[in-house]
Amino acid sequence: MDDILTPRERHDAVVLIGVDEGDNVEFVKIYAIDEETARKTLEEFFSARGLFPADYRLVSRGTENVEGKGAITTRTETLLSSSLARLGLKLLSNGVLYLGGAKTVYQLTLVSESLYQKIANEEVEEPEPPATRGLSLEEVLSLGVDVLVENLRGTDIGGLIPPGARLLREPEPGDLVRILRDPERDYPLIVETANAGRYSAIGFSVTFRLPPLSVEEFAAELSNRLRFPVDPGLFREFPPEKLNLWNVEALAKLVEKLEKRGLPREEALGLAVELNLGRHYSSQHSRGF
């Protein structure tokens, strides 16, 4: 690849970078037709910019699905551009990679040590919400680093996992350590848990917390699910671990079952709340069982 720093049309590889106000390269992503070309392009780019490989961490590598995509350019990578912008970086490239009908490309993603530490330290400062100063979960996952997601909201994050990354739900800490320390691992890892403290001794680039629903949000979600208004006051005694979308669905199903047993709507809802909280209920509520 001649003149790697000059933006132009390309058919073998393209370099996307995130630079700060001082034109320092903090983020590098290579898209190429194969692994060998990606590595060669990275070496040429580092040499041309006078950068040192030791100053960067490889956080993601592997094939990525590009089926239906005609080209890769800064304009097609809007999510990445947005993610970098929120970190104070501008997305630049050395041109346009035309895919010519290819279904996959090989990618390498690297971040500078300074950016890596900046992302990792977000967990320590614990801003609210979320623990990443305004970045959405989807934007954080697009950076290609290991992420621990404490999902207290019950959001389905499966559809947010980027190509090449792997999702584990509540893995055993010992198993997780072995995976993270595997020198052959070539993919970012996303771990979903309801208790981040379980993995407090394990280092993650980012810990992203999806907080529980508020009482009002919980009532609104249940109202939408049941298709009738639900008073938020019913859930004032609910602990945070019950204020999630999973429990919205569980409660809705319970109310529907109780209604089928002959209970009026309001009585079914009240009984469902008591049962969901694990409270003992008297025999006067057992009508229809």
ROFI-878472 format. One record per residue (C-alpha): residue number from 1; x, y, z. Coordinates in Angstrom, 3 decimals, always signed. Layout:
// ROFI-878472
NUM, X, Y, Z $
...
***
This chain:
// ROFI-878472
1, +0.000, +0.000, +0.000 $
2, +1.790, +3.121, -1.240 $
3, +1.414, +6.489, +0.491 $
4, -0.577, +5.121, +3.366 $
5, -1.264, +8.544, +4.890 $
6, -2.948, +9.983, +1.791 $
7, -6.748, +9.663, +1.662 $
8, -7.831, +7.839, -1.494 $
9, -9.927, +4.985, -2.827 $
10, -8.648, +1.609, -1.646 $
11, -9.403, -2.038, -2.333 $
12, -7.152, -3.868, +0.168 $
13, -7.276, -2.039, +3.502 $
14, -8.288, +1.199, +5.199 $
15, -7.022, +2.824, +8.395 $
16, -9.452, +4.561, +10.779 $
17, -7.952, +6.581, +13.633 $
18, -9.169, +8.664, +16.565 $
19, -7.052, +11.740, +17.240 $
20, -7.203, +14.288, +20.052 $
21, -6.863, +18.061, +19.775 $
22, -3.080, +17.737, +19.629 $
23, -3.326, +15.315, +16.672 $
24, -2.160, +12.432, +18.873 $
25, -3.377, +9.044, +17.651 $
26, -5.304, +7.453, +20.518 $
27, -7.324, +4.869, +18.584 $
28, -6.523, +2.750, +15.506 $
29, -8.774, +0.399, +13.548 $
30, -7.707, -1.465, +10.425 $
31, -10.170, -3.052, +8.035 $
32, -8.564, -5.302, +5.431 $
33, -9.321, -8.103, +2.982 $
34, -7.403, -10.593, +5.166 $
35, -5.296, -10.883, +8.309 $
36, -1.925, -10.611, +6.563 $
37, -2.941, -7.408, +4.811 $
38, -4.300, -5.968, +8.060 $
39, -1.033, -6.605, +9.911 $
40, +1.076, -5.237, +7.051 $
41, -1.094, -2.120, +6.887 $
42, -0.774, -1.559, +10.624 $
43, +3.019, -1.828, +10.455 $
44, +3.168, +0.612, +7.538 $
45, +0.887, +3.065, +9.284 $
46, +2.888, +2.987, +12.530 $
47, +6.098, +3.516, +10.568 $
48, +4.685, +6.369, +8.500 $
49, +3.300, +8.187, +11.570 $
50, +6.366, +7.498, +13.708 $
51, +4.341, +5.580, +16.288 $
52, +5.589, +2.821, +18.599 $
53, +3.594, -0.454, +18.883 $
54, +4.498, -0.687, +22.575 $
55, +2.387, +2.404, +23.222 $
56, -0.805, +0.642, +22.093 $
57, -2.933, -2.290, +23.203 $
58, -4.540, -4.683, +20.779 $
59, -8.092, -4.954, +22.122 $
60, -9.860, -6.716, +19.267 $
61, -9.055, -8.703, +16.137 $
62, -10.862, -11.077, +13.843 $
63, -13.356, -11.213, +11.007 $
64, -16.340, -8.882, +10.841 $
65, -19.509, -9.311, +8.817 $
66, -19.936, -6.598, +6.155 $
67, -22.510, -8.330, +3.974 $
68, -24.618, -5.776, +2.146 $
69, -22.118, -2.991, +2.784 $
70, -20.617, -1.393, -0.297 $
71, -17.718, +0.393, +1.356 $
72, -16.121, +1.360, +4.660 $
73, -15.529, +5.030, +5.330 $
74, -15.843, +7.485, +8.204 $
75, -19.404, +8.142, +7.044 $
76, -20.424, +4.497, +7.390 $
77, -18.872, +4.205, +10.868 $
78, -21.267, +6.608, +12.584 $
79, -21.454, +4.685, +15.861 $
80, -17.665, +4.558, +16.165 $
81, -17.437, +8.258, +15.305 $
82, -19.967, +9.080, +18.026 $
83, -18.167, +6.931, +20.600 $
84, -14.822, +8.568, +19.889 $
85, -16.332, +12.057, +19.894 $
86, -17.582, +11.552, +23.422 $
87, -14.039, +10.674, +24.420 $
88, -12.790, +13.899, +22.857 $
89, -11.463, +12.227, +19.705 $
90, -12.089, +12.909, +16.015 $
91, -12.473, +10.020, +13.572 $
92, -10.236, +10.235, +10.496 $
93, -9.274, +7.758, +7.786 $
94, -6.909, +7.314, +4.884 $
95, -9.718, +6.933, +2.393 $
96, -12.509, +4.577, +1.388 $
97, -12.279, +0.785, +1.329 $
98, -14.476, -0.597, -1.442 $
99, -15.668, -4.079, -0.518 $
100, -16.584, -5.391, -3.942 $
101, -19.293, -7.686, -2.610 $
102, -17.150, -9.180, +0.179 $
103, -19.138, -10.705, +3.046 $
104, -16.413, -10.372, +5.683 $
105, -13.303, -8.317, +6.368 $
106, -10.508, -8.747, +8.906 $
107, -10.163, -6.046, +11.539 $
108, -7.565, -5.025, +14.108 $
109, -8.473, -2.553, +16.858 $
110, -5.896, -0.860, +19.084 $
111, -6.089, +1.846, +21.731 $
112, -3.287, +3.878, +23.233 $
113, -2.252, +3.141, +26.793 $
114, -3.484, +6.585, +27.830 $
115, -6.950, +6.013, +26.315 $
116, -7.092, +2.517, +27.799 $
117, -6.430, +3.912, +31.271 $
118, -8.950, +6.728, +30.741 $
119, -11.683, +4.222, +29.902 $
120, -10.686, +1.906, +32.767 $
121, -10.715, +4.747, +35.300 $
122, -14.321, +5.651, +34.509 $
123, -15.363, +2.905, +36.945 $
124, -13.476, +4.508, +39.815 $
125, -15.145, +7.908, +39.531 $
126, -18.668, +6.393, +39.504 $
127, -20.599, +9.215, +37.828 $
128, -24.386, +8.802, +37.619 $
129, -25.671, +7.607, +35.237 $
130, -24.171, +5.601, +33.597 $
131, -20.613, +4.861, +34.643 $
132, -19.221, +6.067, +31.334 $
133, -20.016, +9.809, +31.241 $
134, -22.833, +9.751, +28.752 $
135, -21.735, +6.961, +26.425 $
136, -24.463, +4.472, +25.669 $
137, -23.808, +0.778, +26.188 $
138, -23.814, +0.228, +22.431 $
139, -21.162, +2.928, +21.984 $
140, -18.954, +1.455, +24.719 $
141, -19.190, -2.040, +23.237 $
142, -18.172, -0.688, +19.816 $
143, -14.760, +0.303, +21.243 $
144, -13.706, -3.355, +21.269 $
145, -12.544, -3.615, +24.905 $
146, -13.542, -6.074, +27.652 $
147, -16.708, -4.855, +29.395 $
148, -18.502, -5.960, +32.557 $
149, -22.204, -5.061, +32.321 $
150, -24.080, -4.960, +35.624 $
151, -27.594, -5.300, +34.238 $
152, -30.026, -4.354, +36.997 $
153, -32.571, -2.998, +34.534 $
154, -33.306, -6.269, +32.760 $
155, -32.452, -4.903, +29.331 $
156, -31.824, -7.497, +26.616 $
157, -28.270, -6.666, +25.541 $
158, -27.871, -9.588, +23.138 $
159, -28.672, -7.454, +20.113 $
160, -26.012, -4.885, +21.051 $
161, -23.050, -7.262, +20.911 $
162, -20.762, -6.200, +18.033 $
163, -19.416, -8.702, +15.477 $
164, -16.436, -10.627, +16.816 $
165, -17.230, -10.044, +20.483 $
166, -18.503, -12.763, +22.831 $
167, -21.153, -12.508, +25.547 $
168, -21.081, -14.526, +28.769 $
169, -23.879, -14.388, +31.337 $
170, -22.952, -14.945, +35.002 $
171, -19.815, -17.032, +34.301 $
172, -17.949, -18.622, +37.171 $
173, -15.149, -16.230, +38.269 $
174, -12.508, -18.944, +37.899 $
175, -13.610, -19.758, +34.366 $
176, -13.672, -16.065, +33.500 $
177, -10.108, -15.521, +34.721 $
178, -8.876, -18.369, +32.536 $
179, -10.602, -16.896, +29.482 $
180, -9.283, -13.378, +30.098 $
181, -5.734, -14.637, +30.571 $
182, -5.764, -16.865, +27.497 $
183, -2.934, -15.555, +25.268 $
184, -4.715, -16.955, +22.196 $
185, -7.895, -14.957, +22.821 $
186, -8.560, -12.676, +19.844 $
187, -11.935, -11.170, +20.749 $
188, -13.346, -8.667, +23.275 $
189, -15.401, -10.191, +26.071 $
190, -18.702, -8.846, +27.393 $
191, -19.827, -10.275, +30.734 $
192, -23.410, -9.689, +31.884 $
193, -24.230, -9.983, +35.568 $
194, -26.730, -8.832, +38.169 $
195, -23.934, -8.526, +40.745 $
196, -20.737, -6.779, +39.646 $
197, -19.224, -7.384, +43.082 $
198, -18.899, -11.055, +42.184 $
199, -16.135, -10.057, +39.754 $
200, -14.560, -7.225, +41.778 $
201, -11.151, -8.918, +41.796 $
202, -11.096, -9.271, +37.998 $
203, -9.826, -6.415, +35.859 $
204, -12.144, -5.056, +33.159 $
205, -11.520, -2.088, +30.879 $
206, -15.043, -0.852, +31.607 $
207, -17.748, -1.626, +34.144 $
208, -21.063, -0.394, +32.759 $
209, -24.047, -0.253, +35.120 $
210, -27.617, -0.377, +33.869 $
211, -29.524, +0.859, +36.958 $
212, -32.870, -0.571, +38.117 $
213, -36.103, +0.962, +36.880 $
214, -37.615, +3.667, +39.018 $
215, -40.978, +2.862, +40.590 $
216, -42.641, +5.116, +38.018 $
217, -40.812, +3.438, +35.124 $
218, -41.723, +0.010, +36.460 $
219, -45.398, +0.953, +36.682 $
220, -45.331, +2.447, +33.180 $
221, -43.759, -0.697, +31.705 $
222, -46.301, -2.916, +33.473 $
223, -49.130, -0.662, +32.283 $
224, -47.936, -1.063, +28.701 $
225, -47.685, -4.811, +29.128 $
226, -51.134, -5.235, +30.750 $
227, -52.788, -2.485, +28.698 $
228, -54.405, -0.777, +31.671 $
229, -53.129, +1.922, +34.086 $
230, -51.088, +0.690, +37.037 $
231, -50.531, +2.826, +40.147 $
232, -46.795, +3.305, +40.941 $
233, -47.713, +3.285, +44.628 $
234, -48.144, -0.481, +44.443 $
235, -44.386, -0.873, +44.091 $
236, -43.072, +1.519, +46.742 $
237, -41.923, -1.425, +48.870 $
238, -40.230, -3.246, +46.015 $
239, -36.468, -3.681, +46.568 $
240, -34.211, -2.497, +43.697 $
241, -33.512, -6.071, +42.567 $
242, -37.192, -6.483, +41.667 $
243, -37.482, -3.243, +39.686 $
244, -36.444, -4.628, +36.323 $
245, -37.946, -5.612, +32.980 $
246, -37.675, -9.310, +33.779 $
247, -39.960, -8.820, +36.777 $
248, -42.354, -6.686, +34.715 $
249, -42.856, -9.682, +32.454 $
250, -43.145, -12.093, +35.391 $
251, -45.778, -9.931, +37.086 $
252, -47.745, -9.460, +33.870 $
253, -47.907, -13.199, +33.304 $
254, -48.998, -13.765, +36.913 $
255, -51.770, -11.160, +36.648 $
256, -53.013, -12.770, +33.423 $
257, -53.071, -16.209, +35.062 $
258, -55.005, -14.876, +38.066 $
259, -57.525, -13.162, +35.800 $
260, -58.107, -16.447, +33.997 $
261, -58.880, -17.974, +37.418 $
262, -61.745, -15.492, +37.792 $
263, -60.206, -12.705, +39.838 $
264, -61.163, -9.121, +38.889 $
265, -58.350, -7.126, +37.318 $
266, -57.537, -4.922, +40.324 $
267, -57.661, -7.826, +42.776 $
268, -55.500, -9.933, +40.469 $
269, -52.894, -7.168, +40.314 $
270, -52.871, -6.669, +44.087 $
271, -52.515, -10.389, +44.756 $
272, -49.780, -10.686, +42.116 $
273, -47.800, -7.936, +43.849 $
274, -48.121, -9.703, +47.232 $
275, -47.058, -13.036, +45.741 $
276, -44.167, -11.421, +43.907 $
277, -42.902, -9.926, +47.153 $
278, -43.116, -13.347, +48.829 $
279, -45.653, -12.278, +51.411 $
280, -48.080, -14.706, +53.065 $
281, -51.635, -14.018, +51.975 $
282, -54.852, -14.948, +53.775 $
283, -57.452, -17.407, +52.574 $
284, -59.809, -14.598, +51.545 $
285, -57.501, -13.979, +48.585 $
286, -57.570, -17.559, +47.435 $
287, -60.845, -17.285, +45.521 $
288, -60.587, -18.962, +42.162 $
289, -57.731, -21.326, +43.034 $
***
